[in-house]
Amino acid sequence: MLYQRKISSAELLSAKLELQLHHARFALVGAQAVGVAAIVALAWYQLSQVELLLWAVGMFILQLVNSMRMSRALEQESYSSHRYSLYAELLINALLTGMAWCASVYWMNTALSDEVFYLVLVVVTIISVVTVAVTCVVREIYLMLLFSTLIPIAAWLGWHFDARPFNLVMAAVLTALALLMGLVSGWMSRSFGDVVESGMEREAMTRDFAELSESLRLRNLQLQEARMQLADIATIDELTGLRNRRGANQVFDTEISRAKRSGISLAVIMIDVDHFKLYNDTYGHPAGDLVLQQVAEVLLAVTSRAGELAVRMGGEEFLLVLPGSTQGDAMSTAEAVKERILDLAIPHEASLTEKCVTVSQGVVACVPRLHTEISDLVSAADQALYASKESGRNRITLSPFSP
């Protein structure tokens, strides 16, 4: 289905009024001025020149005032803010203009010869016809001007059909012409209205699509941020706040590649909470979760240097990645972990090692070679951890691994 924006009648009226003001404020005044000048030239020698000039000045002032009011309405955008009052004002202006021309014809009738009088009627008729081009955007305004000019004159000519030889003919012609122009103005007004409405629909559609594009752009940014947040969530252990195994895998490759390029040592420490199953069985899983959180805090405290990483591998098993650490550095870190855990003095009456929570650790450190993989270091640290458990737990074992 094609998109189509519905334009309200009020919006359409505002657009038509704006277009009418643009066209009529100068063109209508110009057409009226030409008509006034033509009548002055025709009646110059048959009417009092002073009265004729006063009449011309009055007609010019009337049209000038109309033009100025239309220009001000455009500047103030009254066609949008006060559309209905402007519509009424334009109707009144059209009525006054039409009545002014009628009054002019009545006044000139007694002093003009038949030939000049009929020429004046032709000028007035031409003005009424040609103004359709600039006033029929809002048809009612043109009809007001047309029927307040030609119909009263036609009625007057018909009433005084015997005053001049062609009054009855002119009355019929003016009536027919008024009806014809009424029909023509309807066709032209609909054409203007279709053009205006189509333009407004295109403009509204363009604006709506621009807003939609901006909304989609913002939504896309929000989705990207959400994906990044989900990615972060997927790599973070919910319980301890440490990276999980998935998150660690993204760092492992980076750190071992950096160690290979720089020729520096890389250390890995595997850590396991001793007799943790017995702790859960004795104190309950909530207490066990609290122990894991406390252990994670210790690991975060000892991995404060740039690049160092603490990971929860799963269950009660943790891992430290220590870029730039030698075997001595790694053993010192492991000792610090052991002492801090003991300093916590978390009771563990079911432990077969101590009466408090302890950890066993496996340490490996080396300068990786080109063929060395992070899995090699993790495996060596895990074997060293196993050795710590076998030798009584709460111990630190250094792996003899050599790449």
C-alpha positions in Angstrom: 0.0 0.0 0.0 1.3 3.4 -1.0 1.9 5.9 1.8 -0.5 8.9 1.7 -0.6 11.6 4.2 -4.1 13.0 4.9 -4.2 16.8 4.8 -6.8 18.4 7.0 -9.3 21.0 5.6 -7.8 23.7 7.9 -4.2 23.0 6.6 -5.4 23.0 3.0 -7.2 26.3 3.5 -4.1 27.9 5.0 -2.0 26.8 2.1 -4.5 28.1 -0.4 -4.8 31.4 1.4 -1.0 31.7 1.3 -0.9 31.0 -2.4 -3.7 33.5 -3.1 -2.0 36.2 -1.1 1.3 35.7 -3.0 -0.5 36.0 -6.3 -3.1 38.6 -5.6 -1.3 41.2 -3.5 0.4 42.8 -6.5 -1.3 41.2 -9.6 -4.9 42.1 -8.4 -3.9 45.6 -7.6 -2.1 45.9 -11.0 -5.1 44.7 -12.9 -7.4 47.1 -11.0 -5.0 50.0 -11.6 -4.9 49.3 -15.3 -8.7 49.3 -15.4 -8.9 52.6 -13.5 -6.3 54.1 -15.9 -8.3 52.9 -19.0 -11.5 54.4 -17.7 -9.9 57.7 -16.9 -8.6 57.8 -20.4 -12.0 57.0 -21.9 -14.0 59.4 -19.7 -11.5 62.2 -19.6 -13.4 64.6 -21.8 -16.9 63.6 -20.7 -16.7 63.8 -16.9 -15.5 66.5 -14.6 -11.7 66.0 -14.6 -11.4 66.9 -10.9 -14.2 64.4 -10.0 -12.6 61.8 -12.3 -9.2 62.2 -10.7 -10.7 62.0 -7.2 -12.5 58.8 -8.2 -9.3 57.3 -9.6 -7.4 58.3 -6.4 -10.1 56.7 -4.3 -10.0 53.4 -6.3 -6.1 53.4 -6.1 -6.2 53.9 -2.3 -8.8 51.1 -1.9 -6.6 48.7 -3.9 -3.4 49.9 -2.2 -4.9 49.3 1.2 -6.0 45.8 0.1 -2.5 45.1 -1.1 -0.8 46.3 2.1 -3.2 44.2 4.2 -2.4 41.2 2.1 1.3 41.8 2.4 1.1 42.2 6.2 -1.0 39.0 6.4 1.8 37.2 4.5 4.5 38.6 6.8 2.6 37.7 10.0 1.6 34.3 8.5 -2.0 35.1 9.4 -3.0 32.4 6.8 -1.9 29.9 9.4 -2.5 31.5 12.7 -5.8 33.3 11.9 -6.9 31.6 8.8 -10.7 32.0 9.2 -10.5 35.6 10.1 -8.2 36.3 7.1 -10.7 34.3 4.9 -13.5 36.6 6.1 -11.4 39.7 5.6 -10.6 38.7 2.0 -14.3 38.1 1.3 -15.2 41.5 2.6 -12.4 43.2 0.6 -13.7 41.4 -2.6 -17.2 42.6 -1.8 -16.1 46.2 -1.2 -14.1 46.2 -4.5 -17.1 44.8 -6.4 -19.4 47.4 -4.9 -16.9 50.2 -5.7 -17.0 49.2 -9.4 -20.8 49.0 -9.4 -21.0 52.4 -7.8 -18.6 53.7 -10.4 -20.7 52.5 -13.3 -23.9 54.0 -11.7 -22.1 57.3 -11.2 -20.7 57.5 -14.8 -23.9 56.4 -16.5 -25.5 59.8 -16.6 -22.5 61.7 -18.0 -21.1 59.3 -20.6 -22.2 58.8 -24.2 -23.4 55.3 -25.2 -20.2 54.4 -26.9 -18.0 55.4 -24.0 -20.4 53.9 -21.4 -20.3 50.5 -23.1 -16.5 50.7 -23.4 -16.4 51.4 -19.6 -18.6 48.3 -19.1 -16.2 46.3 -21.3 -13.2 47.4 -19.2 -15.0 46.5 -15.9 -16.0 43.1 -17.4 -12.4 42.5 -18.5 -11.1 43.3 -15.0 -13.7 40.8 -13.6 -12.6 38.1 -16.0 -8.8 38.4 -15.8 -8.7 38.6 -12.0 -9.9 34.9 -12.0 -6.2 34.0 -12.6 -5.1 35.5 -9.3 -8.2 35.2 -7.0 -9.7 31.8 -7.8 -7.3 29.8 -5.6 -9.9 30.4 -2.9 -13.0 30.3 -5.2 -15.4 32.0 -2.8 -13.3 35.1 -2.9 -13.4 35.3 -6.7 -17.1 34.6 -6.7 -17.7 37.4 -4.2 -15.8 39.8 -6.5 -17.5 38.5 -9.6 -21.1 38.5 -8.4 -20.8 41.8 -6.5 -19.6 43.4 -9.8 -21.2 41.9 -12.8 -24.5 40.7 -11.4 -25.6 44.0 -9.9 -24.6 45.8 -13.0 -26.5 43.3 -15.2 -29.5 43.7 -13.0 -29.4 47.5 -13.2 -29.0 47.4 -17.0 -31.9 45.0 -17.2 -34.0 47.3 -15.0 -33.1 50.3 -17.2 -33.3 48.3 -20.5 -34.8 51.3 -22.3 -32.3 53.9 -21.2 -29.7 52.9 -23.7 -30.0 50.8 -26.9 -28.0 47.8 -25.9 -28.7 47.7 -22.1 -30.7 44.5 -22.4 -28.1 42.8 -24.5 -25.3 43.8 -22.1 -27.4 42.6 -19.2 -27.8 39.2 -20.8 -24.1 39.1 -21.8 -22.9 40.0 -18.3 -25.2 37.5 -16.6 -24.1 34.7 -18.9 -20.5 35.7 -18.6 -20.8 35.8 -14.8 -22.3 32.3 -14.8 -19.6 31.0 -17.2 -16.8 32.5 -15.1 -18.3 31.0 -12.0 -18.0 27.5 -13.7 -14.5 28.3 -15.0 -13.4 29.5 -11.5 -14.6 26.2 -10.0 -12.5 24.2 -12.4 -9.4 26.4 -11.9 -9.9 26.4 -8.1 -10.0 22.6 -8.1 -6.9 22.5 -10.2 -5.1 24.9 -7.8 -6.4 22.9 -4.8 -5.1 19.6 -6.2 -1.7 21.1 -6.9 -1.6 22.6 -3.4 -2.8 19.4 -1.7 -0.3 17.3 -3.7 2.5 19.6 -2.7 1.5 19.5 0.9 1.2 15.7 0.8 4.7 15.5 -0.7 6.1 17.9 1.9 4.4 16.1 4.7 5.5 12.7 3.4 9.1 14.0 3.1 9.0 15.4 6.6 7.4 12.2 8.0 10.0 10.0 6.2 12.8 12.3 7.6 11.4 11.9 11.1 11.1 8.2 10.5 14.7 7.9 9.3 15.9 9.9 12.3 13.8 7.6 14.6 15.2 4.6 12.9 18.8 6.0 13.2 18.3 6.6 16.9 16.7 3.1 17.3 19.6 1.6 15.5 22.0 3.3 17.9 20.0 2.1 20.8 20.1 -1.4 19.4 23.8 -1.2 18.9 24.2 0.0 22.5 21.9 -2.8 23.6 24.0 -5.4 21.7 27.1 -4.0 23.3 25.5 -4.2 26.7 24.4 -7.8 26.0 27.8 -8.7 24.8 29.3 -7.3 28.0 26.7 -9.1 30.1 27.5 -12.3 28.2 31.2 -12.0 29.1 30.7 -11.1 32.8 30.0 -13.5 35.6 26.8 -12.4 37.3 27.7 -13.5 40.8 31.2 -12.2 41.2 31.4 -9.4 38.5 34.6 -11.0 37.1 34.9 -12.0 33.5 33.6 -15.4 32.8 35.4 -18.1 30.7 33.8 -16.7 27.5 35.0 -13.2 28.2 38.4 -14.4 29.2 38.9 -16.2 25.8 38.7 -12.8 24.1 41.6 -11.5 26.3 43.8 -14.6 26.2 44.6 -14.4 22.5 45.3 -10.7 22.8 47.7 -11.1 25.8 49.7 -14.0 24.4 50.1 -12.3 21.0 51.3 -9.2 22.8 53.8 -11.3 24.9 55.1 -13.0 21.7 55.6 -9.7 19.9 57.2 -8.0 22.9 59.2 -11.0 24.2 57.9 -10.5 27.7 56.8 -13.0 30.3 53.2 -14.0 30.7 52.0 -15.7 33.9 48.8 -17.6 34.7 47.6 -18.7 38.1 44.8 -21.2 38.5 43.0 -21.0 41.9 40.5 -23.3 43.5 38.6 -22.9 46.8 39.4 -25.9 49.0 36.5 -28.2 50.0 34.0 -25.9 48.6 31.3 -28.6 48.1 31.6 -29.4 51.8 31.2 -25.7 52.6 28.0 -25.5 50.6 26.7 -28.7 52.2 27.5 -27.2 55.7 26.5 -23.6 55.4 24.2 -23.6 52.4 24.6 -22.2 48.8 23.8 -18.5 49.7 26.8 -18.6 52.1 28.8 -20.3 49.4 28.0 -17.5 47.0 29.1 -15.0 49.5 32.5 -16.8 49.8 32.9 -16.7 46.0 32.2 -13.0 46.0 34.8 -12.4 48.8 37.4 -14.4 46.9 36.6 -12.4 43.7 37.2 -9.2 45.7 40.7 -10.5 46.8 41.5 -11.4 43.2 40.5 -8.0 41.9 42.7 -6.4 44.6 45.8 -8.2 43.6 45.3 -7.6 39.8 45.5 -3.8 39.9 48.1 -3.3 37.1 47.1 -2.6 33.5 46.4 -5.8 31.6 46.0 -8.0 34.6 42.8 -10.0 34.6 40.8 -12.0 37.1 38.5 -14.7 35.7 35.9 -17.0 37.2 36.3 -20.2 35.2 33.3 -21.9 36.7 32.1 -23.1 40.1 34.8 -22.4 42.7 37.6 -22.2 40.2 39.3 -18.9 39.3 42.2 -17.9 37.1 44.6 -14.9 37.0 46.3 -13.6 33.8 49.4 -11.5 34.6 51.1 -10.0 31.6 54.7 -9.1 32.2 55.0 -11.2 35.4 58.0 -13.5 35.8 57.9 -16.7 37.9 58.9 -14.7 40.9 56.3 -12.1 40.3 53.6 -14.7 39.9 54.6 -16.6 43.0 54.5 -13.3 45.0 51.0 -12.6 43.7 49.9 -16.2 44.6 51.3 -15.7 48.1 49.4 -12.5 48.4 46.2 -14.2 47.4 46.8 -17.0 49.9 47.5 -14.6 52.7 44.5 -12.3 52.0 42.2 -15.3 51.9 43.5 -16.5 55.2 43.1 -12.9 56.6 39.4 -13.1 55.8 39.1 -15.9 58.3 35.9 -17.3 56.8 34.9 -20.2 59.1 34.9 -23.6 57.5 34.4 -26.3 60.1 34.0 -29.0 57.5 37.3 -28.3 55.9 39.9 -31.1 56.0 42.7 -28.6 55.7 42.0 -25.6 58.0 39.1 -24.4 60.0 38.7 -21.5 57.6 38.4 -21.1 53.9 41.6 -21.6 52.0 42.6 -21.8 48.3 45.0 -24.0 46.3 46.9 -22.5 43.4 48.9 -23.6 40.4 51.3 -21.1 38.8 52.9 -21.0 35.4 55.1 -18.2 33.9 57.2 -18.1 30.7 58.1 -16.1 27.7 55.8 -17.5 25.0 57.3 -18.8 21.8 55.6 -18.5 18.4 54.0 -21.9 18.7 52.9 -21.4 22.3 49.2 -21.2 22.9 47.3 -19.9 25.8 45.7 -23.3 26.3 49.3 -24.6 27.0 49.7 -22.2 29.9 46.2 -22.9 31.3 46.8 -26.6 31.1 50.1 -26.3 32.8 48.6 -24.1 35.6 45.8 -26.6 36.0 48.3 -29.5 36.4 50.1 -27.4 39.0 46.8 -26.8 40.8 46.1 -30.5 40.8 49.5 -31.0 42.4 48.7 -28.5 45.1 45.5 -30.3 45.9 47.3 -33.7 46.0 49.9 -32.4 48.4 47.4 -31.2 51.1 45.7 -28.1 49.7 46.2 -24.5 50.8 49.4 -24.6 48.8 51.1 -23.0 45.8 52.7 -25.1 43.1 55.0 -23.6 40.4 54.7 -25.5 37.1 58.0 -26.5 35.4 56.4 -25.7 32.1 58.9 -24.5 29.4 57.7 -23.5 25.9 
